[in-house]
Amino acid sequence: MEQDVGRLVAECIERSGLSARQVAARAGVSASTVHRIVNGVVSPSVDTLDTITTACGAGLTIIAAPLATPAAAAGARAILDPLYPTEVAPDIEHWAGRLDAWADGDPVEIVEEAARASGVLHRPEAVRLSGETTIGRLASAGDASGQRWALSGAAGLDLPSFDEAVPAISVMWCEDPSVLVPVLVGGALRPASAPDGATVVVAAAEPDLFLGTFERDRVVYAAPIQIAIDAISVGGDAADRAREEIRTW
């Protein structure tokens, strides 16, 4: 979050045509404070952020939106997945501590909290597709796109055979959705009009998401904990089945 705020302040300063030192003087804060905010060292209060953006000639609007934070899912895996690296990025470590505190160390609750915060349906780059297709078509499209990919969500729970239909809502993680989606769209699959009407969600994966993937019947699947997180995140029947599954771990 600090890095996002830092980028926001840096962009406001650049658009203002003022130097960071001039903005600091206009805002009544020290130049070092502005420097630390821009570099993600500190997270300013709303009042301070409003004062700085106003000094840049920009208005500050705060909107509450569903969380869609990749580091939340990574934080849960850092806690629960023995295959996950012990050394992780600061934002993942931060989320791991937050999830552990919220869930009081309960693995089921850690997955629940991570699912709520990682929000794959709400990722800005996520593409929701509806219609009927087979697991094999998704796998073939993934291979044809020339990038790493992995299925998760409902597909990861069911592990259908190559020729079986894709269960809703499945998640297809890849390195670049803009390359994969054109291969998928057309024929049976089309853009979904509503999130809960999607059959498959194509989303950009952080590199760490591909740790612990496994292959079954020529199809690559995400790690089991990631599958559970995504299934609960998309809701519906897949979420209920994922909850039943993780209670047996």
N, C-alpha and C positions, 0 to 999 in steps of 0.2 A: 504493500500500500504506500509506504514512504517513497518508493521509486516512482509510482504513478503520480503522486502529488508533486514530486520533484520535477518530473517531465512537464506537468501542467504549468508550474511556476516558470520554468525555463522558457516554455513556449510563449507565455504571457509577456515575459521580459523581452524576448526577441521581437514579438509583434509590436511592442510599445515603442521601439526605437531608442529606448533608454538603456543605460548601463545598469548592471545589478546594483552598483553602489548608489546610483541616482534613485532607483526604485526603493532601496532600503531607506534612504533619507526621506523620501516622500511618504513612506509608510510609517516612519517613526520607529524602525527597528534597526538593529545593527547589521552591517554588511556581512558579518560572519554568520548571523542567523539566516539570512537569505542564502548564503553559500551552502550552509549545512542542509537547508531544505531542498535546494536544487540537487544536491548530491545524495539525497535519500538518507542522510544521517539522522535526521529528526523528523517527526511528524507534527506539523503545526496544529494549533487549535483552529477551529472554524473561524473565530474572530480574527486571528492573525492572518489566516489564508485570505479572508475577505479583504482585510486591509491591504495586503500586498497586491492582490489582483486589481483592486480599485485603483491603487497607485499606478498600475500599468494601463489603466483605462479600460478594464474589463470587468464585467459583472460576474459574480459567483452564484451559480444555481446548483442546489444540492437535490439530487433525485435518489430515492431509495429504489433499488432494483434487486431482483433475485441474484444471489451470489452465483458466480460461475468461475470459481478460482481453481485452476489446475493444481496449485500447491496444496489444496486441502486433501485431494485424493492421494497425492504423493506423500503427504504427512501421515495419513492413515497407513499407507503401505510401509513407510519408514518404521512405524511402530509394530506392525503386525506381520509383515512379510520378511521371513528370514533371508530371502534372496536379495532384498533391497540393500543398497550400500549403507554402511554405518556413517560415512561422511556425506552430508547432504548440504544443499544450498541454504543460506540463512532463512529464506521465505518458507522453505519446506520445514526446516527445524522449528520455525515460529508456529506454523500450523500444527505440527506434531504436538508441541507443548499445549497449544490451545485445545486441540481435540482431546488429549489425554485429561486435561482439567475438566472440560465440559462433560466428558463421559465417565469421569472418576475411574479411569482405567478399564472399564467394561468393554471388551472387544466388539460386542454386538452394537453397543452405543457409539463406539468410535466409527464403525462403518456407517451407521445411520447419520451421524453428524457430518462425516465426510461427504456422503451422498447429497445431503442438504446443501452443503457449501460448494460442491464442485459443479453442480448444475449444467450438465452437458447440453441439455435442451436450450439453455440460454446463452451458450457461447456465441460471441459475435460472428465467428466464422463458420459456425455449424450450419449444415444444410440438411433440412428435414425432407425426406422423400416418402411418398405413400404409394400404395399399389402392391401387387404380388410379384415376387421373384423368388429364385432359389438361392440357397447357400452357395451353390456352385457358381452361379452368375456373379455373386459378390466377390467370391474368391478369384474368379477369372479376371474381373475388372481390376481388383487389387493388384494382381500380378501384371496385367497389361499396363498399369499406370507407372510401373518401374520404380516403385517406392515401397518402403516398409508399411505394413498395415496389420491390423488385428481386429477380430470381431469381439464384441463384448455385449453386455446387457442380456436381453432375453436369449439371443443366440448362444451366448456363453453358458447359460443355465441349461439349455436343452441339448446342445451339441448335436444338431440335426445332421443327417447324412447329406452327402454332396447334392443330391437331387431333391431334397425336401425343401418346403417353403420356408422363407425367413419368418421367424416369429416376431411379433411386435411387442415392445419396441426394442429393436436391436441397435447396437452402436458399432459403427465402423470407424476405427481410429486409423489415421494415416498421416503422412508427413505434410501433404499439401492437398486439401480438399478441392482446390481449383483445378487440379489435374485429374483427380479421380471422378468427380461428379459428372463431367461431360461423358465419361465412359459408361456411367450408370444410367443417366437420364435418357429417356426414350423407351418406346415399347411399353412395358408394364409399369415402370417407375416414373413418377412425376413429382414436382414440388408439392409438399403437403400444405394445405391451407391453414392448419392449426397444429400446434405442437403435439397434442394428444392424438392426432390423426395420422401420425407418422408410422411407417413400417420400420424404416431405418434412418438413423441420424449419422451423417458423415461429419467428423470433427477432426481438427488438427491435434495431433498428439505431441506432448513433450517427449524428448528422447528417452527419458527414464521410464515412460509408460511401456516401452517394448521390453523391459527387463522381465524375465519370468514368463514370456509367452510360450505357448506350446502348440503343437500341430496335431490335428486329428482328421483323418480322411481328406488330406490335402488342403485343409483349412487352418489358418493360424488364428489362435485365440489369445486374448489378453490373460494376464495372471488372474487366478481365482478371486483374489481380494478385489482387484479392479473390476472384474465382472460383477461381483456383488454390489460394489459401490454404484456402478452404472445402472444396474437393474433397479436398485432402490431409487436412484436419482430420477429415472424416467417415469416411475410410478406404475400404477395399474397392477395387472396380474403378475407381471415379472417381479415387481417390488415385493409382493406378498410371498412369492416363491423364494426369492432371495433371502428374505428374513427367516423363513423356515430352514433354509440351507445353512445359514451362518450360525444358527443356534445349535447345530450339530457339530460344529468345529471344536 
